[in-house]
Amino acid sequence: MAEQYRTGSPAANASGFLPINGDSPRVLILGSFPGIQSLRHCEYYGNPQNHFWKIMDALFAIDHRLPYHERIKYLTMHHIALWDVVQTCTRKGSADDEIRKPVFNDISGFLTAHPTVRLIVLNGTTAGRYFHRMNLALNIENHILPSTSPANTRYTLAEKVTVWKIVRSDSEKEK
């Protein structure tokens, strides 16, 4: 984690997280880049106001109040991997529209190492825009879903759960 995020400097250089995956992920969920609270906690979707873990609770009964390592364990048991499109960037605050100088993660390399992935879910329009900007030649279905960010007030939690059900249906299918 970049020192600037701990000290609260106005524009910080930061590195994201390594991917989280089990033995045979079927769904890869890609965010844009972790927010400040996530970076501070070293956790994907570490802002308690983010709807991600509540959506996973609704879809898979992974209690969003469990310790992070247990939520991750159960998520990977459901064949879901987590990562972000952006590896490093400069950003003021947590807003995606403040991302500058993005350097992308090696999504192609991840997919080569994990050929069981058959669905890529992009958590919000920024993740989708960056992902498509990478121009990857993939034969894997991908969908941009409503962002789980607390800044996305366009959808209620219940509406997000309904749209995000694609994750459950695809993670449960046998290859």
N, C-alpha and C positions, 0 to 999 in steps of 0.2 A: 504494500500500500504506500502511496506517495506521502511524504511528510507533510505536504501542503494540505492534504485533507484532514490531518490531525490538528494542524494549527489554524485552519480556517482561512487560508489565503484566498483572495478573490478568484484567481484563475489557477487551476492546479493541473499538473501533469500526473496522470495515473495509469496504472496497469490494471486490467481486469483479472478475472479468476481463470484457473484451469477448468477444463470441462469436468462435469460430473456424469459418470455413466457406469452402468453395470456391465455384465458379461455380454448381453445381447440386446442393446437398445433398439427399439422399433420406432420410437418417436424422439426426435431431437427438437427441443424447444430452445429457440434462439431469442434472447433479448437484445437490446441495443448495447448498453453499457451500464454497469452497476451505478446506482445512485450513491450519494455520500453516506447515508446510513448503512447501506449494504457494504460499502468499502470499509467503513469503521468496524462493523461487526464481522467482516470477512465471511459473509453469507449471501448466497443468491436470494434476492427479494427480502433483504433484511429490514426494510422499513415496515413496521407493524401495520401501517395504513395501506400497504400494497395488498391487492386482492389475490395475488398468486396463490399463496398457501391456503387461503379460504376456498378458492376454486378447487384446488387439489383435494381439500377436505370434502367438498361437496361431491366430487367425481369419484374419489377413491377411498373415502373415509380415513384419510391420513390427517389425524387431528393436528390442526394448525398450531396448537399450543405445545406440542411435543418439542423436546430439544431438537435443534437443527440437525444434528447427526442422525437422529432417528427418522426425521422427515425425509432426509436424503436417502436413507436405507430403504424406506418403504417406496419412495418414488422410483428408485432403480429396480426394485422388485416388480414394479409394474412396467418395466422396460422403457423407462423414460430417461432421457439424457438432458442435461442443462448446459448451456453455454451462451456466449454473447457473440454477436457479429464483430464488434469492435474489441480489439485486443488492448490498444492504448490510445489515449487522446488527451487533449487539453480541454478542460471544461470548467466553466464558472457555475457553481451550484450543481443541481441534479437534473436540470431540464435537458431533455434530448436535443432541443433546438440550440443549446449552447455548446454542443460537441464541436470541437475544431480539431483539425489535423488527425482524423481517425486513421489508425492502422488496423487492418482487418485480421481476424483470426484465420487460420488455415482450415476452413470448413471442408474443402475437398480432401485434405489429408485425414481429417476426422472420419469422413464418410468412407474413405478407402480402408481405414483401420476398423470400421464398424459397418460392414456391408449389410447388416440386419436392419439398418434404418430404412424405413419406407415412407415416412412422413416427416416433413419439417414444418414446424409451427413457428411463425414469426410473431413475437409478442409486441404488437403495435406497429404503426406505420413507419416509424424511424428504422426499426430493425428490418422491416420489409424493404424499405428504400435502399438501405445499405447492402442488404443481401443481394438484391437484384442488380445493384451497381457493380457487384463483383463479377457479374457475367459468367457464372459457373455453368458448365455444360453438364447438367444433371438430369437424370431420368427419374427423379424422386418428386412425388407430389409435395407441394408446399402451399401453405395458406397464411395470409396475414390476418391475425385475429385481433380483436380489440385489446388495447394495452391494459395490463393489470395495474398500472400505475395509479396512485391516488389522484394524480393530476387529470386522469381521464374520467371526467364526470359526465360524459356523454351517455354512458351505459351504467345501469345499476349493477350491483353484484349479481343479482339473479339473471339479468340479461347476459352478462359475461359468462356465467356458468352454462347457460343454454348454448351459446356459440362455442365454448371451449369443450363441449362434449365430444367433439371430433377426436380429441386426444385420448379419451377413454376408449372409444370404439376402435381406434387403430392400435392402441397399445395392447388390447386384449386379443386381437386377431393373431392366429398362428401363421407363420410364414409358409 
